[in-house]
Amino acid sequence: MKIRVYYEDTDAGGVVYHTNYIKYCERARSDLFFAKGLSPVINDTHFVVSELECKFYKPAKLGDILEVKTALIEIKNASLLLEQTIYKESEKIFEMQIKLGFVDTNGKITKIPDELKTIFN
């Protein structure tokens, strides 16, 4: 997924504010569902973040075009582990590993349906 950096994404120096990299990754994960005509919330179930580890390599700045790539590392019955990487002009500037749990509307851990597992492949 490609994302342009807008003024609202930056600090006073025109550099992307650190939490926005996580937001860009969230948008890319949601876009995986939208690209298949699905919603990230299906039958009152959805993914929630349970762990997150980030590495910042270089800053992005106002006007940059970024690309977010998502790769599945591991999938279990009720959780999955993804690696998401942000590139600027083919150079890695940010990466994170994120563990997502699958829950119902009450927050109860629930098995990931087989048809959803294919979204992340």
KOLLONU-64687 format. One record per atom (N, C-alpha, C): y, x, z. Coordinates in Angstrom, 3 decimals, decimal comma, padded with zeros to 6 digits. Layout:
residues N
py:Y | px:X | pz:Z;
...
***
This chain:
residues 121
py:-001,168 | px:000,842 | pz:000,000;
py:000,000 | px:000,000 | pz:000,000;
py:001,238 | px:000,892 | pz:000,000;
py:002,188 | px:000,565 | pz:-000,841;
py:003,431 | px:001,329 | pz:-000,908;
py:004,528 | px:000,599 | pz:-000,134;
py:005,335 | px:001,387 | pz:000,566;
py:006,414 | px:000,849 | pz:001,403;
py:007,653 | px:001,708 | pz:001,187;
py:008,793 | px:001,053 | pz:001,008;
py:010,061 | px:001,775 | pz:000,932;
py:010,685 | px:001,795 | pz:002,325;
py:011,298 | px:002,906 | pz:002,679;
py:011,984 | px:003,035 | pz:003,965;
py:013,394 | px:002,469 | pz:003,818;
py:013,710 | px:001,479 | pz:004,635;
py:015,032 | px:000,853 | pz:004,629;
py:015,855 | px:001,331 | pz:005,824;
py:017,136 | px:001,057 | pz:005,756;
py:018,060 | px:001,464 | pz:006,812;
py:017,580 | px:001,002 | pz:008,184;
py:017,088 | px:-000,228 | pz:008,259;
py:016,620 | px:-000,799 | pz:009,538;
py:015,431 | px:-000,044 | pz:010,124;
py:014,736 | px:000,751 | pz:009,310;
py:013,568 | px:001,517 | pz:009,763;
py:013,937 | px:002,853 | pz:010,402;
py:015,213 | px:003,230 | pz:010,297;
py:015,605 | px:004,581 | pz:010,675;
py:016,466 | px:004,625 | pz:011,936;
py:016,573 | px:005,835 | pz:012,463;
py:017,477 | px:006,073 | pz:013,594;
py:018,853 | px:006,466 | pz:013,046;
py:019,743 | px:006,876 | pz:013,911;
py:021,109 | px:007,215 | pz:013,503;
py:021,160 | px:008,368 | pz:012,508;
py:020,125 | px:009,196 | pz:012,476;
py:020,083 | px:010,331 | pz:011,557;
py:019,421 | px:010,023 | pz:010,226;
py:018,997 | px:008,770 | pz:010,013;
py:018,348 | px:008,397 | pz:008,765;
py:016,868 | px:008,742 | pz:008,708;
py:016,282 | px:009,076 | pz:009,872;
py:014,864 | px:009,416 | pz:009,963;
py:014,102 | px:008,196 | pz:010,488;
py:012,917 | px:007,955 | pz:009,936;
py:012,116 | px:006,807 | pz:010,370;
py:011,814 | px:006,915 | pz:011,859;
py:012,101 | px:005,832 | pz:012,582;
py:011,822 | px:005,741 | pz:014,007;
py:010,302 | px:005,737 | pz:014,200;
py:009,811 | px:006,465 | pz:015,198;
py:008,377 | px:006,746 | pz:015,335;
py:007,490 | px:005,501 | pz:015,367;
py:007,912 | px:004,429 | pz:015,993;
py:007,041 | px:003,247 | pz:016,069;
py:006,871 | px:002,547 | pz:014,729;
py:007,775 | px:002,797 | pz:013,800;
py:007,667 | px:002,136 | pz:012,505;
py:006,475 | px:002,613 | pz:011,691;
py:006,001 | px:003,826 | pz:011,938;
py:004,796 | px:004,286 | pz:011,251;
py:003,612 | px:003,391 | pz:011,630;
py:003,548 | px:002,999 | pz:012,888;
py:002,481 | px:002,097 | pz:013,343;
py:002,645 | px:000,724 | pz:012,695;
py:003,884 | px:000,263 | pz:012,573;
py:004,136 | px:-001,017 | pz:011,899;
py:003,709 | px:-000,963 | pz:010,435;
py:003,997 | px:000,155 | pz:009,769;
py:003,590 | px:000,283 | pz:008,363;
py:002,072 | px:000,190 | pz:008,229;
py:001,351 | px:000,803 | pz:009,157;
py:-000,115 | px:000,738 | pz:009,136;
py:-000,603 | px:-000,681 | pz:009,397;
py:000,056 | px:-001,375 | pz:010,298;
py:-000,293 | px:-002,780 | pz:010,573;
py:-000,117 | px:-003,623 | pz:009,315;
py:000,975 | px:-003,423 | pz:008,608;
py:001,209 | px:-004,162 | pz:007,366;
py:000,110 | px:-003,873 | pz:006,351;
py:-000,288 | px:-002,627 | pz:006,261;
py:-001,340 | px:-002,260 | pz:005,307;
py:-002,661 | px:-002,926 | pz:005,664;
py:-002,978 | px:-003,004 | pz:006,965;
py:-004,225 | px:-003,680 | pz:007,373;
py:-004,145 | px:-005,162 | pz:007,040;
py:-003,016 | px:-005,788 | pz:007,313;
py:-002,859 | px:-007,209 | pz:006,972;
py:-002,966 | px:-007,414 | pz:005,470;
py:-002,404 | px:-006,495 | pz:004,709;
py:-002,427 | px:-006,611 | pz:003,255;
py:-003,846 | px:-006,554 | pz:002,687;
py:-004,763 | px:-005,876 | pz:003,384;
py:-006,158 | px:-005,876 | pz:002,950;
py:-006,714 | px:-007,298 | pz:002,914;
py:-006,332 | px:-008,105 | pz:003,890;
py:-006,759 | px:-009,509 | pz:003,927;
py:-006,057 | px:-010,313 | pz:002,827;
py:-004,722 | px:-010,179 | pz:002,751;
py:-003,943 | px:-010,949 | pz:001,783;
py:-004,386 | px:-010,668 | pz:000,351;
py:-004,754 | px:-009,426 | pz:000,065;
py:-005,200 | px:-009,060 | pz:-001,280;
py:-006,480 | px:-009,795 | pz:-001,678;
py:-007,244 | px:-010,233 | pz:-000,691;
py:-008,486 | px:-010,976 | pz:-000,962;
py:-008,299 | px:-012,480 | pz:-000,749;
py:-007,036 | px:-012,920 | pz:-000,607;
py:-006,741 | px:-014,333 | pz:-000,439;
py:-007,093 | px:-014,864 | pz:000,936;
py:-007,174 | px:-013,974 | pz:001,921;
py:-007,531 | px:-014,356 | pz:003,289;
py:-006,361 | px:-014,138 | pz:004,237;
py:-006,472 | px:-014,692 | pz:005,415;
py:-005,517 | px:-014,469 | pz:006,488;
py:-006,160 | px:-013,542 | pz:007,512;
py:-005,367 | px:-012,723 | pz:008,213;
py:-005,933 | px:-011,897 | pz:009,287;
py:-006,460 | px:-012,729 | pz:010,461;
py:-006,067 | px:-014,001 | pz:010,529;
py:-006,605 | px:-014,920 | pz:011,544;
py:-007,528 | px:-015,893 | pz:010,826;
py:-008,823 | px:-015,825 | pz:011,171;
py:-009,824 | px:-016,655 | pz:010,491;
py:-010,629 | px:-017,416 | pz:011,531;
py:-010,631 | px:-018,741 | pz:011,405;
py:-011,388 | px:-019,606 | pz:012,326;
py:-011,108 | px:-019,262 | pz:013,788;
py:-009,830 | px:-019,119 | pz:014,110;
py:-009,393 | px:-018,832 | pz:015,489;
py:-009,923 | px:-017,503 | pz:016,025;
py:-010,197 | px:-016,559 | pz:015,153;
py:-010,607 | px:-015,212 | pz:015,561;
py:-009,706 | px:-014,206 | pz:014,854;
py:-009,590 | px:-013,025 | pz:015,433;
py:-008,752 | px:-011,994 | pz:014,830;
py:-009,042 | px:-010,637 | pz:015,480;
py:-008,491 | px:-009,595 | pz:014,884;
py:-008,641 | px:-008,240 | pz:015,420;
py:-007,475 | px:-007,926 | pz:016,357;
py:-007,777 | px:-007,174 | pz:017,413;
py:-006,755 | px:-006,675 | pz:018,327;
py:-006,949 | px:-005,175 | pz:018,503;
py:-005,857 | px:-004,478 | pz:018,758;
py:-005,916 | px:-003,038 | pz:018,958;
py:-006,445 | px:-002,739 | pz:020,347;
py:-007,455 | px:-001,863 | pz:020,429;
py:-007,955 | px:-001,454 | pz:021,744;
py:-007,680 | px:000,023 | pz:022,021;
py:-007,555 | px:000,831 | pz:020,963;
py:-007,231 | px:002,259 | pz:021,119;
py:-006,436 | px:002,708 | pz:019,906;
py:-005,577 | px:003,714 | pz:020,149;
py:-004,729 | px:004,222 | pz:019,076;
py:-004,412 | px:005,683 | pz:019,345;
py:-004,613 | px:006,523 | pz:018,329;
py:-004,262 | px:007,937 | pz:018,443;
py:-003,490 | px:008,327 | pz:017,191;
py:-002,275 | px:008,851 | pz:017,373;
py:-001,390 | px:009,155 | pz:016,259;
py:-001,049 | px:010,633 | pz:016,189;
py:-000,819 | px:011,098 | pz:014,950;
py:-000,331 | px:012,464 | pz:014,720;
py:000,806 | px:012,377 | pz:013,709;
py:001,936 | px:012,961 | pz:014,085;
py:003,106 | px:012,999 | pz:013,215;
py:003,220 | px:014,404 | pz:012,639;
py:003,298 | px:014,509 | pz:011,308;
py:003,367 | px:015,810 | pz:010,660;
py:004,769 | px:016,131 | pz:010,141;
py:005,352 | px:015,204 | pz:009,410;
py:006,692 | px:015,392 | pz:008,852;
py:007,412 | px:014,049 | pz:008,861;
py:008,738 | px:014,090 | pz:008,906;
py:009,469 | px:012,811 | pz:008,948;
py:009,619 | px:012,169 | pz:007,568;
py:009,746 | px:010,864 | pz:007,598;
py:010,156 | px:010,112 | pz:006,414;
py:011,609 | px:009,729 | pz:006,633;
py:012,326 | px:009,539 | pz:005,520;
py:013,758 | px:009,276 | pz:005,609;
py:014,146 | px:008,070 | pz:004,772;
py:015,342 | px:007,618 | pz:005,014;
py:015,908 | px:006,474 | pz:004,314;
py:015,710 | px:006,607 | pz:002,805;
py:015,144 | px:005,566 | pz:002,193;
py:014,937 | px:005,530 | pz:000,752;
py:013,596 | px:006,065 | pz:000,278;
py:012,869 | px:006,763 | pz:001,142;
py:011,560 | px:007,301 | pz:000,741;
py:010,592 | px:006,179 | pz:000,380;
py:009,695 | px:006,480 | pz:-000,538;
py:008,577 | px:005,587 | pz:-000,856;
py:007,341 | px:006,202 | pz:-000,196;
py:006,708 | px:005,419 | pz:000,663;
py:005,527 | px:005,879 | pz:001,396;
py:004,300 | px:005,128 | pz:000,906;
py:003,149 | px:005,769 | pz:001,030;
py:001,894 | px:005,103 | pz:000,705;
py:000,980 | px:005,169 | pz:001,918;
py:000,467 | px:004,003 | pz:002,310;
py:-000,446 | px:003,909 | pz:003,445;
py:-001,854 | px:003,696 | pz:002,907;
py:-002,772 | px:004,572 | pz:003,329;
py:-004,173 | px:004,448 | pz:002,930;
py:-005,014 | px:004,199 | pz:004,174;
py:-005,995 | px:003,334 | pz:004,027;
py:-006,861 | px:002,943 | pz:005,137;
py:-008,306 | px:003,249 | pz:004,784;
py:-009,003 | px:003,903 | pz:005,726;
py:-010,417 | px:004,234 | pz:005,519;
py:-011,217 | px:003,798 | pz:006,741;
py:-012,352 | px:003,184 | pz:006,482;
py:-013,263 | px:002,780 | pz:007,551;
py:-014,059 | px:003,995 | pz:008,012;
py:-014,055 | px:004,245 | pz:009,311;
py:-014,823 | px:005,352 | pz:009,874;
py:-016,123 | px:004,847 | pz:010,487;
py:-016,028 | px:003,737 | pz:011,224;
py:-017,217 | px:003,224 | pz:011,915;
py:-017,049 | px:001,727 | pz:012,117;
py:-018,158 | px:001,016 | pz:011,991;
py:-018,146 | px:-000,418 | pz:012,262;
py:-019,315 | px:-000,764 | pz:013,172;
py:-019,013 | px:-001,556 | pz:014,178;
py:-020,028 | px:-002,040 | pz:015,110;
py:-020,017 | px:-003,565 | pz:015,080;
py:-020,787 | px:-004,193 | pz:015,951;
py:-020,871 | px:-005,649 | pz:015,946;
py:-019,541 | px:-006,345 | pz:016,216;
py:-018,740 | px:-005,803 | pz:017,142;
py:-017,502 | px:-006,479 | pz:017,518;
py:-016,271 | px:-005,571 | pz:017,440;
py:-016,415 | px:-004,403 | pz:016,829;
py:-015,265 | px:-003,504 | pz:016,711;
py:-015,397 | px:-002,620 | pz:015,482;
py:-014,283 | px:-002,040 | pz:015,102;
py:-014,318 | px:-001,067 | pz:014,027;
py:-013,286 | px:000,016 | pz:014,289;
py:-013,527 | px:001,172 | pz:013,700;
py:-012,647 | px:002,314 | pz:013,826;
py:-012,134 | px:002,655 | pz:012,431;
py:-010,813 | px:002,719 | pz:012,292;
py:-010,181 | px:003,025 | pz:011,014;
py:-009,350 | px:004,287 | pz:011,128;
py:-009,202 | px:004,960 | pz:010,018;
py:-008,220 | px:006,030 | pz:009,917;
py:-007,181 | px:005,565 | pz:008,905;
py:-005,929 | px:005,613 | pz:009,319;
py:-004,851 | px:005,244 | pz:008,416;
py:-003,927 | px:006,444 | pz:008,262;
py:-003,608 | px:006,736 | pz:007,015;
py:-002,813 | px:007,904 | pz:006,693;
py:-001,617 | px:007,474 | pz:005,865;
py:-000,453 | px:008,037 | pz:006,188;
py:000,756 | px:007,759 | pz:005,422;
py:001,137 | px:009,028 | pz:004,664;
py:001,387 | px:008,832 | pz:003,366;
py:001,768 | px:009,927 | pz:002,483;
py:003,173 | px:009,703 | pz:001,947;
py:003,882 | px:010,809 | pz:001,735;
py:005,155 | px:010,803 | pz:001,027;
py:005,006 | px:011,801 | pz:-000,105;
py:005,043 | px:011,292 | pz:-001,342;
py:004,867 | px:012,142 | pz:-002,517;
py:003,593 | px:012,992 | pz:-002,406;
py:002,488 | px:012,377 | pz:-002,097;
py:001,164 | px:013,003 | pz:-001,996;
py:000,985 | px:013,929 | pz:-000,797;
py:001,991 | px:014,050 | pz:000,060;
py:001,883 | px:014,902 | pz:001,240;
py:001,667 | px:014,035 | pz:002,478;
py:000,655 | px:014,389 | pz:003,255;
py:000,364 | px:013,634 | pz:004,472;
py:001,482 | px:013,869 | pz:005,483;
py:002,087 | px:012,766 | pz:005,964;
py:003,152 | px:012,905 | pz:006,961;
py:002,788 | px:012,258 | pz:008,296;
py:001,743 | px:011,415 | pz:008,302;
py:001,349 | px:010,705 | pz:009,519;
py:-000,095 | px:010,279 | pz:009,371;
py:-000,846 | px:010,317 | pz:010,482;
py:-002,185 | px:009,733 | pz:010,465;
py:-002,500 | px:009,182 | pz:011,847;
py:-003,345 | px:008,191 | pz:011,845;
py:-003,791 | px:007,649 | pz:013,123;
py:-005,201 | px:007,129 | pz:012,988;
py:-005,895 | px:007,161 | pz:014,112;
py:-007,167 | px:006,473 | pz:014,235;
py:-006,909 | px:005,284 | pz:015,137;
py:-007,430 | px:004,151 | pz:014,714;
py:-007,201 | px:002,920 | pz:015,458;
py:-008,527 | px:002,181 | pz:015,622;
py:-008,822 | px:001,805 | pz:016,859;
py:-010,009 | px:001,014 | pz:017,148;
py:-009,564 | px:-000,427 | pz:017,327;
py:-010,214 | px:-001,317 | pz:016,602;
py:-009,895 | px:-002,738 | pz:016,643;
py:-011,084 | px:-003,514 | pz:017,179;
py:-010,829 | px:-004,386 | pz:018,119;
py:-011,847 | px:-005,290 | pz:018,618;
py:-011,661 | px:-006,654 | pz:017,993;
py:-012,727 | px:-007,394 | pz:017,852;
py:-012,677 | px:-008,728 | pz:017,259;
py:-012,821 | px:-009,747 | pz:018,375;
py:-011,858 | px:-010,664 | pz:018,483;
py:-011,822 | px:-011,621 | pz:019,591;
py:-011,522 | px:-013,033 | pz:019,093;
py:-011,818 | px:-014,008 | pz:019,973;
py:-011,433 | px:-015,393 | pz:019,697;
py:-010,075 | px:-015,661 | pz:020,347;
py:-009,596 | px:-016,893 | pz:020,269;
py:-008,264 | px:-017,217 | pz:020,789;
py:-008,154 | px:-017,063 | pz:022,298;
py:-009,268 | px:-017,020 | pz:022,992;
py:-009,259 | px:-016,813 | pz:024,445;
py:-009,373 | px:-015,336 | pz:024,814;
py:-009,433 | px:-014,472 | pz:023,808;
py:-009,559 | px:-013,042 | pz:024,062;
py:-010,979 | px:-012,577 | pz:024,309;
py:-011,946 | px:-013,475 | pz:024,112;
py:-013,346 | px:-013,120 | pz:024,313;
py:-013,852 | px:-012,319 | pz:023,109;
py:-014,519 | px:-011,205 | pz:023,386;
py:-015,080 | px:-010,369 | pz:022,331;
py:-016,111 | px:-011,174 | pz:021,542;
py:-016,009 | px:-011,083 | pz:020,228;
py:-016,829 | px:-011,882 | pz:019,327;
py:-017,381 | px:-010,998 | pz:018,213;
py:-018,547 | px:-011,336 | pz:017,712;
py:-019,159 | px:-010,584 | pz:016,612;
py:-018,331 | px:-010,753 | pz:015,340;
py:-018,155 | px:-009,649 | pz:014,623;
py:-017,440 | px:-009,678 | pz:013,347;
py:-018,350 | px:-010,306 | pz:012,299;
py:-017,897 | px:-011,373 | pz:011,632;
py:-018,723 | px:-011,971 | pz:010,571;
py:-018,959 | px:-010,965 | pz:009,442;
py:-020,135 | px:-011,012 | pz:008,839;
py:-020,494 | px:-010,078 | pz:007,778;
py:-019,490 | px:-010,079 | pz:006,628;
py:-018,965 | px:-011,264 | pz:006,272;
py:-018,025 | px:-011,335 | pz:005,146;
py:-016,711 | px:-010,604 | pz:005,431;
py:-016,357 | px:-010,450 | pz:006,705;
py:-015,144 | px:-009,700 | pz:007,046;
py:-015,383 | px:-008,199 | pz:007,043;
py:-016,583 | px:-007,785 | pz:007,278;
py:-016,879 | px:-006,360 | pz:007,298;
py:-016,606 | px:-005,706 | pz:005,945;
py:-016,750 | px:-006,446 | pz:004,865;
py:-016,543 | px:-005,886 | pz:003,540;
py:-015,076 | px:-005,635 | pz:003,220;
py:-014,153 | px:-006,265 | pz:003,943;
py:-012,724 | px:-006,089 | pz:003,683;
py:-012,295 | px:-004,647 | pz:003,851;
py:-012,895 | px:-003,942 | pz:004,785;
py:-012,470 | px:-002,592 | pz:005,116;
py:-013,214 | px:-001,498 | pz:004,364;
py:-014,179 | px:-001,868 | pz:003,526;
py:-014,928 | px:-000,881 | pz:002,731;
py:-014,178 | px:-000,504 | pz:001,471;
***
